[in-house]
Amino acid sequence: MGSLLELIKQRRSTRTFENTPMLGKLCHDVHQIVHKDNIGPFKTPISIKFIDRQEYIKQNRNMGTYGLVKGIRNCIVGILDERSSKGMIDYGYIIQKKIIQFIQLDLGTCWMGGSFNRSEFKEALNISDSKFIPAIIPIGKTHSKSLLERALCSLVRSKTRKPFDSLFFKNNMDTPITDIQAHDLYIPLEMVRWAPSVDNSQPWRIILKDNCAHFFMKKIQPLESSIVHIDLNMIDMGIAMSHFEMGCNEVHRFGNWKEQDPNFDLDPKYKYIISWNFF
Ligand SMILES: Cc1cc2nc3c(=O)[nH]c(=O)nc-3n(C[C@H](O)[C@H](O)[C@H](O)COP(=O)(O)O)c2cc1C
């Protein structure tokens, strides 16, 4: 197994799974990962389940996924007590750390925030109306790609990412940094750059200043008015934070998360999220 950065660069969403049950040690290992480390930077209570979709379908309880992702047998489903931005960030952060561990078990995953029937999942899992499922994550052995999947990947240009110096800055948003100028933060930032995001929108921007990395979310046009889209971009921010933290730990740039808005004079399309304070 290569470095964490290599693993993250090689990860791709799986949209065609082998529709087979997960058994034995593999199933045990997945359960262990699912039930461990379920606290995010904002400490939102999140309950996370690992389900076999077939069990529910056998009982005539539908769990629709609109056919975009094929062969879904097992899924990770997390539930928030209520819908909130901080809850969505914690959700992305917690689950992406699990996804990285699943890849190490040679399992494929796909974040699904749009292409599943929320009300059917809630009903099948007996979840009360006030609670919210931000996204589901099918998990399993990867099957070779279907034609539909190939078309979808090229539509969202899933293999590409924005250039380093359009995402990361020093002191303000007018001074981009290159991978060489990032020095020992190259690995954590490159891990953010390769994170998955809804429609590959890559909303994260990071400004390095003093002893902090300040995280901002770029509100994406023209879907800015879409509440669901903004919510899902909050999951993206949590995913990016988890990659950054794992990268910082790799290069021994330890720190912690704090909300301390530096109050930069920025275009309102950039929303402050949180800062990583280096020790
Ligand atoms: C929060 C979130 C929600 C997503 N929702 C969907 C979805 O509903 N359906 C889907 O096919 N892919 C979905 N994706 C996968 C993205 O399209 C994919 O991560 C992105 O295009 C980059 O491709 P990659 O994961 O292969 O690197 C979602 C990703 C994220 C992070």
The ligand as a MOL file (V3000), in Angstrom:
LIG
                    3D

  0  0  0     0  0            999 V3000
M  V30 BEGIN CTAB
M  V30 COUNTS 31 33 0 0 0
M  V30 BEGIN ATOM
M  V30 1 C -21.6280 15.3030 -0.8610 0
M  V30 2 C -21.5590 14.5350 -2.1440 0
M  V30 3 C -22.7260 14.1300 -2.7730 0
M  V30 4 C -22.6610 13.3910 -3.9550 0
M  V30 5 N -23.8430 12.9650 -4.5240 0
M  V30 6 C -23.7920 12.1640 -5.6170 0
M  V30 7 C -24.9960 11.6080 -6.1390 0
M  V30 8 O -26.0980 11.8600 -5.6460 0
M  V30 9 N -24.8990 10.7770 -7.2170 0
M  V30 10 C -23.7020 10.4590 -7.7930 0
M  V30 11 O -23.6850 9.6930 -8.7550 0
M  V30 12 N -22.5240 10.9690 -7.3210 0
M  V30 13 C -22.5530 11.8100 -6.2370 0
M  V30 14 N -21.3870 12.2890 -5.6980 0
M  V30 15 C -20.0820 11.9050 -6.2920 0
M  V30 16 C -19.4230 13.0460 -7.0670 0
M  V30 17 O -20.0610 13.2480 -8.3090 0
M  V30 18 C -17.9250 12.7070 -7.2700 0
M  V30 19 O -17.3060 12.6070 -6.0080 0
M  V30 20 C -17.1940 13.7570 -8.0710 0
M  V30 21 O -17.6970 13.8370 -9.3850 0
M  V30 22 C -15.6880 13.4570 -8.1690 0
M  V30 23 O -15.4630 12.1670 -8.7100 0
M  V30 24 P -14.6590 11.0580 -7.9230 0
M  V30 25 O -15.3580 10.8100 -6.5890 0
M  V30 26 O -14.6770 9.8490 -8.8100 0
M  V30 27 O -13.2500 11.5920 -7.7030 0
M  V30 28 C -21.4030 13.0700 -4.5440 0
M  V30 29 C -20.2340 13.4920 -3.9130 0
M  V30 30 C -20.2970 14.2040 -2.7260 0
M  V30 31 C -19.0320 14.5800 -2.0390 0
M  V30 END ATOM
M  V30 BEGIN BOND
M  V30 1 1 1 2
M  V30 2 1 2 3
M  V30 3 2 2 30
M  V30 4 2 3 4
M  V30 5 1 4 5
M  V30 6 1 4 28
M  V30 7 2 5 6
M  V30 8 1 6 7
M  V30 9 1 6 13
M  V30 10 2 7 8
M  V30 11 1 7 9
M  V30 12 1 9 10
M  V30 13 2 10 11
M  V30 14 1 10 12
M  V30 15 2 12 13
M  V30 16 1 13 14
M  V30 17 1 14 15
M  V30 18 1 14 28
M  V30 19 1 15 16
M  V30 20 1 16 17
M  V30 21 1 16 18
M  V30 22 1 18 19
M  V30 23 1 18 20
M  V30 24 1 20 21
M  V30 25 1 20 22
M  V30 26 1 22 23
M  V30 27 1 23 24
M  V30 28 2 24 25
M  V30 29 1 24 26
M  V30 30 1 24 27
M  V30 31 2 28 29
M  V30 32 1 29 30
M  V30 33 1 30 31
M  V30 END BOND
M  V30 END CTAB
M  END
